[in-house]
């Protein structure tokens, strides 16, 4: 007969069936069963009888394909396997993650293989035999038959001899392009192997390997031992002629995530494309790593099955750079990941100058400041984006010749902040930085002192007083652009009332804002008085009242 699995089956209720014995294995089967890539989860078989598994005996002509057993357990007597206790037919594209336990002839996928075939299949659950011999991660024992493009990674324990990471013991078995990686242990020291425990006669091993570190085995002649690193290296398998690559969305049988996984069977992986975003940004950090990278998927994914991932820009330097996503990987029930590049805009890192000082000046109508850059420096040893330093190893130098300083405004004041601009960076990596000053320089702008000039007074005839008529109260000249000031005054008087050339003193001069930006607050008078001279002429008198007798 021909049978297909219409959907995933939750078989967790089988743990309570048959008085705790669980599911009763399908009897001798010679038909076709296609799981259509569905799973049977939670299947429990808890028996002491022999020939235990989803199928007790998959006979000659039987075909079992595209099914997975997960999250359950299988226990029996002799000839116990997750899919079949005994196999003379074919199993393809199938897998078991359940633990499998029996007395002897216990395998993760199949108990005993008799001239049957297993292809593109795997087992990852722990496998153990409690009293007897023949225990294997995938198959316990075999006579004839072929295992191709298959693997086992579950821990294997055999009570007695003939224990192997993939197959416990075999005669005339052909193992092709397959591997094992689970720990292999036994209470016996007879015929224990990383890939195959016992080769009684005629078995062949074509381009098949086992991890000598994880299996704890180093036997030869029954598969090639490799280190864990070698087992996760593409070249190990391409050099052996495997149909494998480390790229996504190809038609190769195997997919390996270089340095992260053993070979994975692509037929169980879901194709997924991760496209790096093209609007990424970062501040230059002397590294091609883009720490804030992100990507989108072309399909819904289970993130718990996705690991790693490093975003790397094509150049460390400032500019719009292509970004690749590498080191991302998945597991066997995860994804065949293909990546598409994105882009990042790398902006210059700001660094600052310190050590600049400024000198004070007298008000001159502009904000220009005199600066001293002899001690100006930039600092290396950057560790963060905003520490204002350059990165160790970068070649960056400070050019000071064009530096100039400016007060915050042109007006008089004390401890006025001075902004320094015009520093230039040179060196191979200078284009990755922008430079500003952070010296905190300050200086004073003091008032410009002016003197009243041009005071003029009219002469007069002696009148007994010191009053004077001022013909010109004088002026002040700023000599600062076109700035003018208003000159206010008080009173003036002769220094003496007496006839002659006398001094004239004007008092209480003060300044007020003028035109063209002239502000009295930026100036001071050298004196609030001014002097000149004028003549007091003698008063001419006429004799009167002369009388004679």
LODO-790593 format. One line per field, with one value per residue (C-alpha): residue number from 1; x, y, z. Coordinates in Angstrom, 1 decimal, m for minus. Example, Ala and Ser with C-alpha at 12.3 -4.5 7.8 and 13.67 -1.06 7.14 Angstrom:
REM LODO-790593
nr: 1  2
px: 12.3  13.7
py: m4.5  m1.1
pz: 7.8  7.1
***
This chain:
REM LODO-790593
nr: 1  2  3  4  5  6  7  8  9  10  11  12  13  14  15  16  17  18  19  20  21  22  23  24  25  26  27  28  29  30  31  32  33  34  35  36  37  38  39  40  41  42  43  44  45  46  47  48  49  50  51  52  53  54  55  56  57  58  59  60  61  62  63  64  65  66  67  68  69  70  71  72  73  74  75  76  77  78  79  80  81  82  83  84  85  86  87  88  89  90  91  92  93  94  95  96  97  98  99  100  101  102  103  104  105  106  107  108  109  110  111  112  113  114  115  116  117  118  119  120  121  122  123  124  125  126  127  128  129  130  131  132  133  134  135  136  137  138  139  140  141  142  143  144  145  146  147  148  149  150  151  152  153  154  155  156  157  158  159  160  161  162  163  164  165  166  167  168  169  170  171  172  173  174  175  176  177  178  179  180  181  182  183  184  185  186  187  188  189  190  191  192  193  194  195  196  197  198  199  200  201  202  203  204  205  206  207  208  209  210  211  212  213  214  215  216  217  218  219  220  221  222  223  224  225  226  227  228  229  230  231  232  233  234  235  236  237  238  239  240  241  242  243  244  245  246  247  248  249  250  251  252  253  254  255  256  257  258  259  260  261  262  263  264  265  266  267  268  269  270  271  272  273  274  275  276  277  278  279  280  281  282  283  284  285  286  287  288  289  290  291  292  293  294  295  296  297  298  299  300  301  302  303  304  305  306  307  308  309  310  311  312  313  314  315  316  317  318  319  320  321  322  323  324  325  326  327  328  329  330  331  332  333  334  335  336  337  338  339  340  341  342  343  344  345  346  347  348  349  350  351  352  353  354  355  356  357  358  359  360  361  362  363  364  365  366  367  368  369  370  371  372  373  374  375  376  377  378  379  380  381  382  383  384  385  386  387  388  389  390  391  392  393  394  395  396  397  398  399  400  401  402  403  404  405  406  407  408  409  410  411  412  413  414  415  416  417  418  419  420  421  422  423  424  425  426  427  428  429  430  431  432  433  434  435  436  437  438  439  440  441  442  443  444  445  446  447  448  449  450  451  452  453  454  455  456  457  458  459  460  461  462  463  464  465  466  467  468  469  470  471  472  473  474  475  476  477  478  479  480  481  482  483  484  485  486  487  488  489  490  491  492  493  494  495  496  497  498  499  500  501  502  503  504  505  506  507  508  509  510  511  512  513  514  515  516  517  518  519  520  521  522  523  524  525  526  527  528  529  530  531  532  533  534  535  536  537  538  539  540  541  542  543  544  545  546  547  548  549
px: 0.0  0.9  0.6  1.2  1.2  m1.2  0.2  2.3  1.1  1.2  1.5  2.3  m0.9  0.8  2.7  m0.5  m1.5  m1.6  m1.1  2.1  3.6  2.9  2.5  2.5  4.9  3.5  4.0  5.9  5.6  6.4  4.6  5.4  5.2  5.8  5.8  5.6  8.2  5.9  6.9  5.5  6.2  6.0  5.7  6.4  7.3  8.1  8.3  10.5  9.7  12.0  11.6  10.6  10.3  7.8  7.9  8.9  10.1  10.3  10.7  12.1  10.5  9.4  10.0  9.9  10.7  10.3  9.4  10.9  10.4  10.9  10.4  9.5  11.3  11.7  12.5  12.4  14.3  16.4  16.4  15.3  15.5  13.6  12.2  12.5  13.7  14.6  15.1  15.4  13.9  14.8  14.7  15.4  15.1  14.1  15.4  15.1  15.9  14.4  16.5  16.5  17.1  17.1  18.8  20.9  20.9  20.0  20.4  19.2  17.4  17.5  18.1  19.4  20.0  19.7  20.7  18.6  19.5  19.6  20.1  19.9  19.0  20.2  19.8  20.7  19.2  21.2  21.4  22.1  21.9  21.5  22.6  23.9  26.1  25.7  24.9  25.2  24.3  22.4  22.3  23.1  24.1  24.2  24.6  25.0  23.3  24.3  24.4  24.8  24.8  23.8  25.1  24.6  25.6  23.9  25.9  26.2  26.6  26.9  26.9  28.9  31.1  30.4  29.7  30.1  29.2  27.4  27.2  27.8  29.0  28.7  29.5  29.6  28.2  28.9  29.2  29.5  29.8  28.6  29.9  29.5  30.2  28.6  30.5  31.1  31.5  31.1  31.7  33.6  36.8  36.1  35.2  34.5  34.9  34.2  32.3  32.0  32.6  33.2  34.0  33.6  34.3  33.8  32.5  33.8  34.1  34.1  34.8  33.3  34.6  34.1  35.1  37.9  37.5  33.8  33.6  36.6  37.9  41.0  40.6  41.5  40.5  36.8  36.4  38.8  39.2  39.2  39.4  36.3  37.8  38.4  34.9  33.6  35.8  34.5  37.7  37.6  34.6  35.2  38.6  36.8  34.4  31.2  28.4  28.7  29.2  29.0  26.6  22.9  20.3  22.3  21.4  24.2  23.2  25.1  25.4  28.1  28.4  32.2  33.7  30.3  28.5  29.2  27.7  23.9  21.5  20.1  16.8  15.8  16.7  14.3  15.7  15.9  17.6  18.9  19.3  21.5  19.9  21.2  20.5  23.0  25.2  28.2  30.9  34.4  36.1  39.1  37.3  35.3  32.9  29.5  28.3  24.8  24.1  20.7  19.0  15.6  14.3  12.4  10.4  9.3  12.0  12.4  15.2  15.9  17.4  19.6  23.0  26.0  26.3  28.9  28.4  31.5  32.0  34.1  36.4  36.9  37.1  34.6  32.0  29.2  30.4  29.0  28.3  28.4  26.8  29.1  29.2  25.5  24.4  21.6  21.1  19.8  16.1  16.8  17.6  19.7  20.8  21.7  22.9  22.6  24.8  23.6  25.4  26.6  27.4  30.5  30.8  34.0  34.9  35.2  38.5  39.5  42.5  43.6  46.4  45.7  45.9  44.8  46.1  44.1  43.8  42.5  39.2  39.6  36.2  36.6  36.5  39.9  42.0  45.7  46.3  49.3  49.3  52.7  51.2  48.2  47.8  45.3  45.1  45.2  43.8  40.2  37.8  34.4  32.6  32.5  35.7  37.2  40.4  41.8  42.4  45.8  47.5  46.0  48.3  47.0  48.9  47.7  48.6  48.5  49.5  46.0  44.6  42.9  41.0  37.9  36.3  32.6  32.0  34.0  32.9  34.8  34.7  36.8  37.4  35.7  35.6  37.8  36.8  39.7  39.2  41.3  43.1  43.9  44.6  47.2  48.3  47.0  43.9  43.2  40.1  38.4  38.3  37.0  38.8  37.5  39.1  38.3  41.0  38.6  40.8  39.7  41.1  40.1  39.2  39.9  38.4  40.1  41.2  40.3  41.4  39.2  40.8  39.9  38.5  38.3  37.1  36.4  38.3  36.6  37.1  37.9  34.6  35.7  34.5  35.8  32.8  33.8  32.1  33.1  33.2  34.0  33.7  36.0  35.8  36.9  38.2  37.9  40.0  38.0  36.5  33.7  32.6  31.7  30.7  28.7  30.8  28.8  30.2  29.7  30.8  33.9  35.6  38.7  41.2  41.7  39.5  42.5  43.4  45.9  46.1  44.4  43.8  40.3  39.1  36.1  34.8  32.5  33.1  31.4  30.8  27.6  26.8  27.3  26.9  28.2  28.4  30.1  29.2  30.4  30.9  33.9  35.7  37.0  38.3  41.8  40.4  37.0  38.4  40.0  42.0  42.7  43.6  41.9  42.6  41.0  41.7  42.0  38.9  39.3  38.1  37.3  37.9  34.8  33.7  36.8  36.1  38.3  37.8
py: 0.0  3.7  6.0  9.7  11.8  14.7  16.9  17.1  14.7  15.4  11.9  12.9  11.1  7.8  7.9  6.7  4.1  0.4  0.6  2.7  0.6  3.4  3.2  m0.3  m0.3  m0.8  m4.5  m5.9  m3.2  m3.6  m0.5  3.1  5.7  9.4  11.8  14.8  16.5  16.4  15.4  13.0  14.6  13.1  9.5  7.1  3.4  1.9  m1.9  m4.8  m6.7  m6.8  m5.0  m1.7  1.6  3.5  0.4  m2.9  m4.4  m2.5  m5.4  m5.8  m3.3  m1.0  2.8  5.2  8.9  12.5  12.0  13.1  11.8  14.5  15.1  11.5  8.3  4.7  1.8  m1.9  m5.2  m6.3  m4.7  m1.2  2.0  5.2  4.7  0.9  m2.0  m3.9  m2.6  m4.5  m1.7  2.0  5.1  8.5  12.0  11.0  11.8  11.0  13.3  11.0  9.0  5.3  2.5  m1.3  m4.4  m5.0  m4.2  m0.6  2.3  5.9  5.4  1.6  m1.4  m3.8  m3.1  m6.1  m5.2  m2.1  1.5  4.7  8.0  11.7  10.8  11.5  10.8  13.1  11.5  9.5  5.7  3.1  m0.7  m2.1  m5.7  m6.7  m5.8  m3.8  m0.2  2.6  6.3  5.7  1.9  m0.9  m3.7  m4.3  m7.1  m5.7  m2.5  1.1  4.3  7.4  11.1  10.5  11.2  10.7  13.1  11.6  10.1  6.3  3.8  0.1  m2.3  m4.9  m4.9  m3.5  0.1  2.9  6.5  5.7  1.9  m0.7  m3.6  m4.6  m7.1  m6.0  m2.5  0.4  3.8  6.8  10.5  10.1  11.0  10.7  13.1  11.8  10.5  6.8  4.7  1.1  m1.2  m3.3  m2.5  m4.7  m3.2  0.3  3.0  6.6  5.7  1.9  m0.3  m3.7  m4.4  m8.2  m8.4  m6.6  m3.3  m0.2  3.4  6.1  9.7  9.1  10.7  11.0  13.6  12.1  14.8  14.5  10.8  10.2  7.7  7.4  4.1  3.9  1.8  2.3  5.9  8.8  10.6  14.4  17.1  19.2  22.1  19.9  18.6  22.2  23.1  23.0  21.9  18.6  17.6  19.3  17.6  14.3  15.0  15.7  17.6  20.5  24.2  27.0  29.2  29.6  28.7  26.2  22.7  21.0  18.0  19.4  22.8  23.7  27.0  27.2  27.1  26.8  23.6  20.1  19.4  19.8  18.1  20.9  19.0  19.7  23.4  26.1  28.6  32.1  35.3  37.9  41.3  43.8  47.1  49.9  52.8  51.8  54.5  54.5  56.9  56.0  53.6  52.3  49.0  47.4  45.9  47.5  46.9  48.4  46.3  44.8  42.9  41.8  38.4  37.4  35.0  34.5  32.8  31.3  33.4  30.7  28.6  31.4  32.2  34.5  37.1  39.8  42.9  44.0  47.1  47.0  49.7  51.1  54.6  57.4  57.2  55.1  51.5  48.1  45.9  42.1  39.7  36.8  34.2  33.8  30.2  27.8  24.2  21.2  22.0  25.7  27.6  27.5  31.1  33.3  36.9  40.0  43.1  46.4  49.7  51.9  55.6  56.0  59.6  61.3  61.0  64.3  64.9  68.0  70.2  71.2  73.5  76.7  79.9  83.5  87.0  90.0  93.1  96.7  97.2  97.6  97.0  93.3  89.9  88.7  87.2  86.6  82.9  80.8  77.2  76.1  73.6  72.6  68.8  66.1  63.0  59.3  56.2  56.4  53.8  55.3  57.3  60.5  60.6  63.2  61.1  59.4  55.7  54.1  52.9  55.6  58.2  61.6  64.9  68.4  71.3  74.6  77.2  78.2  78.3  81.6  82.8  84.9  86.2  85.5  89.2  92.4  94.1  94.8  92.1  89.9  86.1  86.2  82.8  82.4  80.1  78.7  77.5  76.6  73.6  71.1  67.3  65.5  61.9  58.7  58.5  62.2  62.0  59.9  62.7  66.2  68.5  71.2  73.1  72.3  74.3  76.6  79.6  83.0  86.5  90.1  92.9  96.2  99.6  101.9  105.2  108.4  112.0  115.1  117.5  120.8  122.6  126.3  129.3  133.0  135.8  138.5  141.7  141.5  141.3  140.1  136.6  133.3  132.6  131.8  131.3  128.0  128.2  124.5  121.9  119.6  116.1  112.5  110.4  106.6  105.6  102.4  102.0  104.6  104.4  107.7  108.6  111.4  113.6  115.0  117.8  119.7  123.3  125.4  128.4  130.4  129.3  133.0  136.0  138.3  139.9  138.1  134.8  132.5  128.7  127.4  124.1  122.2  119.4  116.4  115.0  111.7  109.4  108.2  105.9  107.3  106.1  103.3  100.9  103.2  102.1  104.1  100.9  100.0  103.2  105.3  108.8  109.5  112.4  113.8  117.3  119.3  122.5  125.4  129.1  132.4  136.1  138.3  141.8  144.7  146.7  150.3  152.8  156.6  159.1  161.0  163.6  165.8  169.1  172.1  175.3
pz: 0.0  m0.3  2.6  3.1  6.2  5.8  8.5  11.6  14.3  18.1  19.5  23.1  24.2  23.3  26.6  28.3  25.7  26.3  30.0  29.6  26.8  24.5  20.7  19.2  16.3  12.8  12.0  9.0  6.3  2.6  1.3  0.7  3.5  2.6  5.5  3.1  5.3  8.4  11.9  14.5  17.9  21.3  20.1  23.1  22.7  26.1  25.6  26.4  23.2  20.2  16.9  18.3  16.3  14.3  12.1  13.7  10.4  7.1  4.7  1.3  m1.2  1.6  1.2  4.1  3.3  4.4  8.0  11.3  14.9  17.5  21.2  22.1  23.1  21.9  24.2  23.3  23.6  20.7  17.2  18.2  16.0  15.9  12.4  12.1  14.3  11.2  7.6  4.4  2.3  2.0  4.2  2.7  3.9  7.4  10.9  14.6  17.5  20.1  22.5  21.7  24.2  24.0  25.2  22.1  18.4  19.2  16.6  16.5  13.1  12.5  14.7  12.0  8.3  6.0  2.4  2.7  1.9  4.0  2.3  3.3  6.9  10.4  14.1  16.9  20.0  22.6  21.9  24.5  24.9  28.4  28.3  24.9  21.9  18.7  19.4  16.8  16.5  13.2  12.8  15.3  13.0  9.2  6.7  3.3  2.3  1.8  4.0  1.9  2.8  6.4  9.9  13.6  16.4  19.5  22.4  22.0  24.9  24.4  27.3  25.3  22.2  18.7  19.4  16.8  16.4  13.1  13.0  15.7  13.6  9.9  7.2  3.6  4.3  2.2  4.0  1.6  2.4  6.0  9.4  13.2  16.0  19.2  22.2  21.9  25.2  26.3  29.2  26.7  24.9  21.9  18.6  19.7  16.9  16.1  12.9  12.8  15.8  14.1  10.4  10.3  6.6  3.3  4.5  2.7  3.8  1.1  2.1  5.5  8.8  12.5  15.0  17.0  19.8  20.4  19.9  22.1  19.5  17.3  15.5  11.8  8.8  9.6  8.6  8.8  12.1  12.1  14.7  15.5  13.6  10.6  10.8  10.6  7.6  4.1  2.5  4.5  2.5  m0.8  m1.0  m0.4  m3.3  m1.3  m2.9  m0.5  m0.2  2.3  0.3  0.5  m2.0  m4.1  m5.2  m3.3  m1.1  1.9  3.5  6.0  7.9  7.9  11.4  13.1  12.0  10.9  7.4  7.3  5.0  2.8  2.2  5.9  5.8  4.9  2.4  3.8  2.6  5.0  3.4  5.2  5.6  3.3  5.7  8.4  10.0  12.3  13.5  12.3  14.8  12.9  12.3  9.5  12.1  12.0  15.5  14.9  11.8  11.1  8.4  7.1  6.1  3.0  5.0  8.6  10.6  14.1  15.5  18.1  15.3  14.0  15.6  15.2  12.5  12.0  9.8  8.0  5.9  2.7  4.2  7.6  6.1  6.1  3.2  2.0  2.2  1.3  4.3  4.3  6.8  7.7  10.5  10.6  10.8  11.7  12.8  11.0  11.5  10.7  7.6  4.5  4.8  1.8  2.5  0.5  1.1  2.4  3.1  5.9  6.0  8.0  9.4  10.6  14.3  16.1  17.9  19.8  20.3  23.8  25.1  23.1  25.1  24.1  24.9  26.0  23.9  23.8  22.1  18.4  17.0  15.9  17.7  16.5  19.3  19.5  20.2  21.1  19.7  20.8  23.3  21.1  20.9  19.8  21.9  20.9  22.6  21.6  23.0  22.2  19.5  21.6  23.7  21.3  20.7  17.7  17.5  18.4  15.2  13.0  11.4  12.3  12.8  13.8  11.5  13.4  10.8  9.8  13.3  14.3  17.3  17.8  20.9  21.2  20.3  19.7  23.0  26.2  28.9  31.2  30.8  27.4  25.7  22.6  19.8  17.8  14.2  11.3  12.6  9.9  10.2  8.1  7.8  6.2  8.4  8.7  6.4  9.1  11.6  12.1  14.5  16.8  19.7  23.3  25.0  26.8  26.2  27.6  27.6  28.3  26.0  27.8  27.1  24.6  26.3  24.5  25.2  24.6  22.1  20.5  23.6  22.7  24.8  24.0  25.6  27.7  29.5  33.1  35.0  38.4  37.8  36.2  33.9  30.4  27.0  25.3  21.6  21.1  23.8  22.0  20.4  20.9  18.0  18.2  15.3  15.2  11.8  11.4  15.0  16.6  20.2  21.7  24.1  27.0  29.2  32.4  33.0  32.3  33.9  33.9  36.4  37.5  37.3  36.7  33.4  31.3  29.4  31.7  31.8  31.1  32.6  31.4  33.8  34.0  30.5  29.8  26.8  25.3  22.4  19.0  15.4  13.3  16.2  18.6  22.2  25.1  27.1  24.9  25.7  28.6  28.9  30.0  32.0  32.6  32.3  29.5  29.4  27.1  27.5  26.7  27.4  30.0  28.9  31.3  31.9  30.8  33.3  32.8  35.5  36.3  38.9  38.6  40.4  41.0  43.0
***
